[in-house]
Amino acid sequence: MILTITMNPSVDIAYSLEQLNLDTVNRVAGAHKTPGGKGLNVTRVLSQIGDSVLASGLIGGKLGAFLEAGLDELNIKHSFYKISGETRNCIAILHEGKQTEILEQGPEISETEAEEFLEHFKTLLPTEGVVVISGSLPKGISPDYYSKMVAICDEASIPVVVDCSGLALEKVLEGPSKPTVIKPNTEELTQLLGVEVTGDTDRLKRVLKDELFEGVEWVVVSLGSKGAFAKHHDKFYKVNIPKIDVVNPVGSGDSTVAGIASSLAAGIGDEELLRTANVLGMLNAQEALTGYVNLNNYDSLFNQIEVTEV
């Protein structure tokens, strides 16, 4: 089983407009509302590819209940911890080939709620499987919270994939227990290390040898349309992907994380893991919906992905 954690989930609302007009009324024919947040995007993709998955995190209020109902409709199991605050909305306005987002900060979590969720988290850990922790931390929770969760997984000998950025990622990497996988992009690496990181292979090899990544089994660096670069123990891989027609790239990183988690749970080799992760990211980018993949094109794209040890 794969356990996904979304600490700051949302109800994602998408509005489609031919043109966004400022300082006036914009009317839309309909709105698409889905359970959102990076971890829940991962969850949906894992469910679509047939993995056994359990979603957890923090939810509250009527929007939290709406989120649970949305997962029920997809037959996705969940066990959230209920907080006193209200789950947030996140709005995406699609217009003129662009996407404008309005993201609520979300509820503030009390110290008691944060401590009690860690206890809840311990009860959910799979005896065999993988944990995925994705997205931002809500207000009120300390930046080292994910590091505490990684330590709990480490104590239980459960692989954990962490997809976050900024101070939360820094605290995870500085902690005594290390995640199995992290998935930063070059911009996040630049922020983390304080030096410019590009997609250059030699540059990435030097950067990923930094002592900050010591003990992390996998570092998978997203390079967008240029594929990915990965470090597994002392091996380095460059992943080249074919050119595709992109419909909506939002959620492709989460779909990639789903592929990594699924591959870890299945115990497959390096090359297949990297191909699986990247093909799911590409499939998501070809769809209008976030956290959705059409598996009809899976084999064709999978066979076009090149993984080279460098």
N, C-alpha and C positions, 0 to 999 in steps of 0.2 A: 504493500500500500504506500501511496505517496500522500503526505500531509502538507497542505499549503497554508501559509500564514499571511494574512493581510491585516496589518494593524490599523490602517486608516482607509477602509474601503469606502465606496461611494455608490450612489445611484448615478450612472452615466447617462446623460441626456444629449442626444444628437439632433440638431436642427439643420435642415438643408435649405439653403436660400440661393436663388439665382444671383442675387446681389444683396450685400449687407449695407443698409443705409443708416448713417449715424444721425443721432439727434432727431429721430422720428420713429414711427411704428413700423416694425417688420412682422408680417404675418406668415406663418408656416402652415402647410396643409396637415402635417403630422409630426410627431416626435417619436424617436426611437429611444426607449429607456431600458437599460440593462444593468445587472449587478456589475459594478466596476471596481477598479483598483488593480494594481499589477498582479497581485497574487491570485485574484479571481480570473484574470485573463489566462494565467497559467493553468488554473483549475479547469476552465472550459476546454482548453486544447487537450489537456491530459484525458479528460472524459471522452472527447471526440476520437482520440486515437486508441481508446479501449483500456486505458489504465484504471486501476482502482484508486480513487482519490477521495480524500476527506478535506473539506475546507474549514478553516477556523480563523479567528481573529477577534476584533472588537466591533460590536454593532449596538445600536440603541435607537429607541423611538420607532415611529411609524415607518420611517425610511429604512430602518434596519429590518423591520418585518417585511417590507416590500422586497428587500434584497434576498431574504430567506425564501420568500415565495417564488422569486425568479429562479433560484437554484433548484427548488422543488420541481418546477416545470421542466427543468433539464435533467431531472432524476440524479442530481448531484448531492451526495451526502454532505452534511455540514454539522458543526458543533461549535457555535460561536459563544463567546462570553458576553453577556449583556451589561452594558454600561448605562449610566444615568443620562448621558448626553445623547444628542440626535446625530445619526449617521449623516454624512454630508452629501450634497449634490455636486456633480462636476458637469459643466456644460461645454459642449463642442459645437461651434457654428461653422458649418461647411459652406463656403461661398467662393465663387469665382476661382475654383481650383486651389483655394487656401483653406486653412483651418484656424479659427480663432477660439481659444479656450478660456473659460472662466472657471477657476477652481476654488471651491470653498476650502478654508483651512481645516475645517472639521472640528469635532468636539475636543474639549480639554479633558484629559484623563487624570483621575485622582491617584494619589500614591497607593491607596488601598486597592483600587481597580487594577493598577499595574502589577502589584504584588500577587493579587488573586489570579490574574491571567496566567502568570508563570506557573502557578500550581495547576491550573486547568490544562495548560500546555503539557505538563508532565504526564497527565493522565491520558493524553491523546497519542503519545509517541508510539509509532508502530514497532512491533517486535522485530519485523523485517521490513525494510523499505527505506524511504528517503524523505527528508524534510526540506521544504522550499520556503524561504523567507524572502518576501519581496516588498519593495516600495518604501515610502516614507514613514517616519514615526509621527504619531499625532502629538499635539501640544500637551505638555505635562509629563511626557515620558523622557527619561534621561537618554543622552546619546549613546550610552554604553549598553542599552537594553538588549539589542541584538547580540552583543557579545555574551551577555548572560544566557541567552537562548542557545547560542552555539555551544557554550560550556555544558548546558544540560544535555544536548545531543551527543556531545563528546563523551560525557560520563556514561551514556547509554549505548555508546559505540554505534551511533546512527549517522550515516552520511548526511551532510546538510549543504544545500545550495543557497547562497546569499546574494541577492540582487538589490543592492542599495547604493547610495553614493554619499559624498560629502563626509561630514563628521561621523555619521553612523558607520560608514564603511571603514573609516580610519580607526575607530574604536574596535571594530571587529578584528582588524588585522593586527592591532596592538595587543589584543587580549591573549591570555595564556592558552586558550583553546582555539584552534584554527578551523575555519570552514573547509569543506571538501572542495567546493567550487565557488569562485566569484566570477562575475561577468561584466566588467567595466567596459566603457568605450574609451577612445583616446582622449576625449575632453575630460572625462572623469579621472583618468590616470594623470593628466596634466594638473588637475586640481589637487589630487592626492599627493603627488610627488613634488609639486612646485617647479617642475621643469616641463618644457613643451614636449609633448609626445605626439608623434605622427604615425602614419601607417607604414613607415619604412621598416623593412624586416630586421635589418641589423640594429636599428635603434630600439625596436621592440624587444629584441633578445637581450640587449643590455639593460633596458628598463626593468624587465621582468626578473632579472637576477638580483634586484634590489632586496636587501635583507627584510624589508617590510612584507614580502611575499613568502618568506621562508616558512615552511610547514603547510602551505596551501597546496593541495594536490593538483588542482586544475585552476588556471587563470585563462579564461576565454575572453578575448578582446574583440568586440564588435567593430567592424570596419565599414558598416553600411553596405552600399552596392559593391564594394570591393571585397566582400566576404568577411573573413575573420582571421585572427592570429591566436594561437593557443600554446600554452606551456603546460605539459603534464609531467610532473616530477622534473627530470632533467632533459626531457625531449621537447622540441619546438615544432609546431606545425603551422603551415600557411594554408588557408582554405580559400580557394577560388570558386566563385559561383557564377552561373550563367546570367546574362542580362534578361530581365523580365519586365513586363508592363506592370508598373506599380499603380494600384488603385488607392490604397490607404496603408501607409507604413506603420501607423500607430498600433502598438501591440505586437509588433514583429519581434522585438527583444524578449517579450514575455513568452511568445511562442517558442523562441530559441531555448529559453530556460526550461520550458516544458519538455523539449526534446532531450536536453541534458539530463533532467531528472528521470525521465523514462528510461534512458539508456543506462544510467547508474543503477536503477532498480533492476534492470534486466541483465546487468553485468557484461555488457558488450564491449568490444575493443575500441581503441582510440579513434581509428579512422571512421568506423561506423557511427560512433557517438557524435563526432563532428559533422558528419554528413546528415545524420538525423536531425540534429539541432538546427542546422542551417536550412535544410529543406522546409522545416516547419515555419521558420521565420519568413522564408520566401512565400510560402503558401498563404500565410496571413496577409502579407503585403499585397497579394492579388485579390483580396476581398474587401468589400466596403465595410463589413462589420469588424470590430475590434475583438481579438481573441477568438478567431474563427478560422478554420482551415478546410479547404476542399481537397479531400484525399485522392480525387480522380487523377490529379497531376503529380502525385507523390513519386511514383517510380521513375517517370520521365526526368524530373528535376534531380532526383537522388542520383541518378546515373551520370548526370552532367557535372556534378560537383567534384572538384579535384582537391585532394588532401595530400600535401607534400611535406615530408619531414625536412626541416631546414637547419 
